[in-house]
Amino acid sequence: MNLDSRMTPYTLVKNIGGILLGSLIYGIGLSWFLLPFKVAPGGVGGLSQIFLHFFGWNAGISMIVMNIPLWIIGVIFIGKEFGLGTFAGFFISSIMVDLVAPARLYKWNIMVSLIEKYNTVDGQLKPLSELAMTDEIFIATIAGSILLGVGIGIIFKSRASTGGTDIPVAFLKKKFNISVGNGYLIIETAIILFTGIMFGDLNLIIWSYFSLFLSSKFVDMITEGLSRVKAAHIICTDNEAAERIKERIFDELERGVTFIYGEGGYLRKEKKILFVSFSIRQAAQLKYIILQEDRDAFIVMNDVHDVIGSGFKSRGLSL
């Protein structure tokens, strides 16, 4: 949630509401379904499994503790994109994980019968860290992964981020020129393998990869597209608006812009058409910029499956 002087109160409230809603859905997916079955969909949410099941620490608090140093590193070494939006996203979503956890709901006498239905074995309630809203790992993995992806997608659309592995991936990209796709593969694989080994269950590695795949697909669906990179042609109502949009794309998205000179078919008026490639996570912010500067602009966005050039590597994106 990047604040600027041109953000209207409505937009601010809408973004805050989106972060809260996305965080609630994220928290339900993680704490109701994935955490109890030790399914680790990568990221700090996956690592929090270890602290929850081995030490009894609240998963949300563990996530905050892990995210804060990552956030500081991101702000120092990567830049302003890991500022307020990232902090709000990971902090609120982590708090939600603990607030809606079945163990906490049970202590508050909320949905007690449902929790007891799925978590009573031989007349005894399971340990609090293993309380779930289903007794089937297959259902838990599907439901948790979908909710996790939807929640993260809503947070992204609200111009925020859940932090986590976004930050080390961006660090690897900037410092070592490792593509974003490979960066995610390296870090998420390391987390999933480490978690599976710690619990001594190789089946969890398979479930965790399935969860990571499914949640990623739903993040992409919510944030409007199946490709991680998009391109846009922007036809403004006048060339002055095109110049303003170009400057904001430079400053706020840190993307290059190419002018294509065209002519309107009806009025035969010369127009500057902006062409820009950007990450899927910047789609909502780009639309916001364009419509603030030119409410009547004509925008065409396309999924892009391969971008090679400055700021991009094949099937990668610069965060």
N, C-alpha and C positions, 0 to 999 in steps of 0.2 A: 504494500500500500504506500506508494510514493506520493507524499503530499506536495502540492504546489499551490501557488496563489490563485490559480485559475480553476481549482477544483471547487465545484459548487457544494453547498451543504447536503443536497440530495445525493450527489455522487459519493461524498464522504460517508454518509449514513448507509448508503447501499453497499459500499465496499466493506464497512465494518460489519454490517449484517451478513454479508457473504462470507467473511472470515469466520464469524461465529457459527453460522450454519455449516460451513465446510468442516470446521473443527469438530463440531458435534458429530457429524457423520463419520469423520475420520476416527474419532474417539470410540464410537460404537463399533465400527468395523474392527479396530485393533483390540479393544479390551473385551468385547463380547465373544469374539470368534477366534482371532489369531493367537493372541497371547496365551489363553488357557491351553491350547493344543501345541504350544511351542513352535508354531509356524512363523518363521522369520522372513518377512518380505524385503529383506535388505534394510539399509539405513539404520539410524539410531533406534528406530522402533524394533528392529531385529535384535540389536545389541541389548536393548532393555530387557529382553527375555532372560538373559543370563542373570542380571541383577535381581529380577523378580523371582525366578525359581530357585536360584542358589542362595540369595541373601535376604529375600523377602522385602526388597526395596520396592516402593511404588514405581511403576513403569514410567508414569508421566514425569515424576521428579528426576528419575534417571535420565530421561530424554533431555530435560532442560539442562541438567548438569553437563551432559555431553555436547549439547548444541551451543552453549554459551562460548566456550573456547573456539569452536568452529566458526561461529558468527564473528568473533573478534578477528580471527585470521582472515575471514572473507572481507571484512571492512578494510583491514590494513593492506592486504596484498591484492585484492581483486578490485574493490571500489565500492561506490555508493549504492550499487544495485543490491548489496547485501545489508542495507540499512534498516530503516524502520519496518518495512514490509516483511522482511525475513524474520526479524525479531518478533513482531506481532504474530506472524503465522506459526512459528514453531512454539512460542510460549503458550498461546491460547490452545492450540491443538494438543499440546502435552498436558495442559491442565484438564482438558476435556477427557483425555484417556483415563485419568484418575477419578474424575467426578462421576463418570457413568460406568465405572467398573462394576461388574456383578457383585463383587465382595462388598463394595460400598453401598450399593443399592440394597443388598441383603441386610446390612447393618441398619439401614434407614427404613426397613420394613416396606420396601418398594419391590413389587413383583416377586414376592417371597415364594408363592406357590409355583410359579414358573421356574424359578431358579432351583427349587428343591426337586422339581420334576426331572430336570435334566442332569442333576448333580448328586443324586442320592444313590449310593452303591451299598447293598447289603444293609440298608437302614441307616447308613452313616453318610453325612455330607462330605463331599470332597474337600481337600484343602482349599483355603480361600483363593490362593493364586491360580487354582485350576477351575474355578467356577466359570461356566460358559452358558450360552443361551441355546445350545444344542449338544447332543451327545455323539454326533457323527463328525469325524475330522473332515470328510469330503464336503459335507454341507458347510462346515465352519470355514474351510478354505475358500470355497466359492463365495459365500456371503460376505466374509470378512474382506476378501480381495476386492470385490465389487464396491463395497461401501468405502473402503480405503481409497480406491481410485476416484470415485465420485467426490469424496471429501477433498482430496488434494486438488482435483480439477476445479472445484468451486473456489478454493483458496487462491489458486493461480488466476482465475478469472477476476478475482477481487484485488488483483495487483499486489498479491503477497506471495509468500513462499513458506514451505515447511522446513527450509534449511537442510539440515542433515547432509546427505551425500552430495547435494548440489554444490556445496562449498569446496570439499576436497577435489571434486571432479573439475570445477572451474580452476582450481589451483593447479592441478596437473596439466590442464589445457594451456594455461597462461605461462607456467614456468618451464614445462617440459615438452610442450607442443604435442601432447598425447590427445588424440581426438576424443570428443565428448563421448561417443559411443563406446570406444575402448576404455575410457575412464570409468564409465558406469559399470561396464562389464568387469573390470578389475576389482573395483571397490565392493560392488554388491556380491560378487562371487566370493570374495574373501570373507565378507560378513556371514553369508549363508553357510559356507564351509566351516567356518569357525564355530558358529552356533550349533550346527549338526554334530560336529566333533565333541563339543563341550557336553552335549546331552547324550552322546554315545548312540545316536540313532541316525543311520544313513537315510532312512525313509523321510526324515524331516527335511533333508536337503532337497529331495524331489518335490515334496509338498511346498517348500519355500520357493523354489524356482517357478513352480506353477503359479503360486500366489503373486510373485513378482511380475510374471508375464501378464496375468489377468488384470492386476491393478494398473499396470502401465497402459494397457489398452483402454481402460476406462478413463484414465487421466486424459489420454489423447482424445477420446470421444467427447468428454465434457469441455475441453478447451478448444473444440472445433477443428478437428482434423486427425488424420491417422499418420501423417508425416510429422517429424519433429522439426522440419524446416518449411517455411511458407514463403511465397513471393506475392507481391501486390503491385498492380497498376493503379495509379491514383490520377483521375482526371478532375482537376479543380475548375471552379467556375471562372477564376481569373488567375493570371500569372502571379499576382501579389500573394494570394493565398498559397500557391504552390511554393513560393519562396519561404513563407512562414513555416509551412509544414516541413519543408526540407531542413530548415535550421533546427526545429524541434526533434526531428528524427536523429540528426547529428548529435544533439546535446543530451537527449533523454534515452534514446535507444542505442546510441553509439553504433549506428549502422550507416553505411554509405548509400547514397542515392544517385541514380542516373536519370538525367532528363532525356526524354524522347520527344522530339518536336513533331506535333501532329496538327491536324486541321479538323475542326468540327464539320460534320457532314451537312448539317442544316444551315448554320449561319456562316459557314466557310471561314470561321475565325481561328487564327493560329492559337494552339494550346500547348502548354508544357505538361507532359505526362510524366509522372514520377514512377520510377521502377525501383523497388527495394526488396531485398531478401532478409529474412529475420527468423528468429526462433519462434516456435509455436507459443511459447510462454509470453511472447511480446505481442501477440495478436490483439488481445483486448486493449493493451496500452496504445498500440498504433491506431486502432479505430477511435479511441478516445481523443488522441491528438488531432486526427484528421477532422473529426466532426466538431471539435472545438474551434478549429480555425476556418472550416468551410462546411457548413451544415448541409449544403447541396452537392458536395463532392460525389463523384461516381467512383466506386471502389470495386476492384475485382481481385479476389484473393484465391490463390491456388496452392495446393500441396506440392511441395518440391521434394523429390526423392534423392537428389544428389546435387550438392553444391560444392564446387571446387574453386578456390580463389582466396583473396585476402579476407581474413576473418572467418573463413570456413575451411573445413577439410572434408573429404569425401564422406558423406553420410554423417556429418558432425555439425555442431553449431557452437558458436562462441557465447558462453553465458555472460 
